[in-house]
Amino acid sequence: MPKDFDLNIADPVWHELLSVPDRKKALAAFRAATLTSARRGLKGGRLWIDHSWEHRSREDLLIPPEEWKKVRSHLISALSLTSDPKLFLERIHANLTAGLAAALTNGKLEIDSAGHVRLPALQAIEIEPEAIRSRDAIFAVIGEVQFSDMLVDLDVQIAFSEVLLGNRAKSSQELIACYGALLAHGTENDAKGVTAIIPGLQVSHVSAAMRALKGHGRLRRANEQVVEFQRQHPITELWGKGSKGSADIMSLDASRHLFNARIDPRRRTFAAGIYTHVLDAYGVFYDQPIVLNERQAGAAVQGVEHYNDARDDNAIRL
């Protein structure tokens, strides 16, 4: 790095590192500053890449200026719009006035003496009697069941603990520790908190089980067995055939030191995204951690392809 290097081309926060006597260290800092500046430029639209679909020039996404001058009037006419801004605002104002009058007449909103618009409180929809009878009949058949009993019963039929631990549990303590590790990973609790609510466990037992659950592919294979077990029940055919699904991202709190953690724009805290895929039969069949505020098309397609590769029937159609 030259000693007479002009620091004005770099962000001021890097000037101290760029001025150190060790010019090799200064060069490394300049590389980091350049990469950071390029990243901000790409995300802000000041820089673009010709072959990229996401970081493209804004001019390439718009109609060329010469063509726009020729077809502008035709497009405005086809969309039933007007080039006069006053006339355009008058139309919007007329529609707004008519909509407010209709809403006031139907009681969908109120306007007080101060001119404040108030929406009425939401009213709960009456529950259909058939739904109440069905619910009561189901609970009458099931009866009162503790969550721990349900967990053990599912494990007996699915054997997901064997997949999670990598082998069949050698003792009841090892099995209970596996259940405790699932609770710790699936909630905002930790090993110490789980041992406080499960008698007979030690923190070391739960911690060891939590590390075992982090083995590559174990949670996913166990989850796939649970989904297949769920779909064996005839009632799931009323929900869906497994040929459709939905996917969305959720924001999970994360440490600022995690490489894919970003600032959540709503809560202003560090978080990572978890992209979850759900079948039409309500089974969660895939999830993938992704960076917040990024395009989600790739993650959505990847989850569908993973599901289809493992099945010969009822594949999800893209």
C-alpha positions, 0 to 999 in steps of 0.5 A: 500500500503506497504511503501517499495513498489518497484516503478520500476514496475510502469511507472515513471509518477505515482511515485509521486502519489505512494510515497504519505504518504496516502497509501490508495491513493497510492493504488488507484493510483497503481490500475489506473496505472495497468489498464492503463498499461494493456490497453496499453499492449492489444492495443500494442499486448504485452498482450493478452486474450485467448478467445478474437478475437481482443486481441489475441496472435500473435502466435495464428494468425500465422501458428504454426512453426513446420507446417510452416517448413513442408508446407512453400515450398508448399505454396511458389510454390502455390503462384508462389513465390520464396524463393530467395530474389534476384530473388523476387526483380528482378521480382518486378523490371521487372514488375515496369519497364514494367509498367512505360514504358507502362505509359510513352507511354500512357501519364499517367505520365512524368519523367523530367530531374531530375528523378521526376515522375509527374502525369498529371492534372486530366481532368473533364469528359464531362457531358452527354447532357441527364443529363444536360437536366434532371437537367434543367427540374427538376429545371424548375419544382421546381423553386427557393426555399428558404431553410426555405420554404422547411423546413416548407413544409417538416414539414407540410407533416411529422410533425417532429417538433412535434416529436422533441419537444414532442408536437405540437408547441404552437406558431410560435416562438417555431416552429422557435426556433426548426428549429434554434436548428436543424441548431445549432446541425447540423452545427458548430454554437451555439445558439448565432450564430443561433439567429444572422441569424434568426430575432425575436429569442432569445438565450434562445429560441434556447437553450431551443429547443436544450435541447428538441432535446436531449430527448431520441430517439426524433432525431432518431424517427424524422429521421425515419419519414423523411426516410419513407417520402423520400421512398414514392416518386417513384423516389427512386425506381430507386436508390434502393429497401431499401434492401441494404446499406452502413456504414462508420465512420466519425471523428467529433471534440470533447472536450478532456473531452468527455469520448469517445474522442480520438486523430484523427491520421490524424489531431492530435486533439481530436475527436469522431467517428460517424458511419452512415448507408445509404440506397441504396436509399440514406436515412440515417437510423441509426447513432451511436457514437463510439470510433476512431480506434476501430473495426466497425463490431459490430456497423455495425450489430447493425444499420442493426438489428435496421432497420430490427426490425422496418420493415416488408418489404425490410429488409437489408440482412447481 
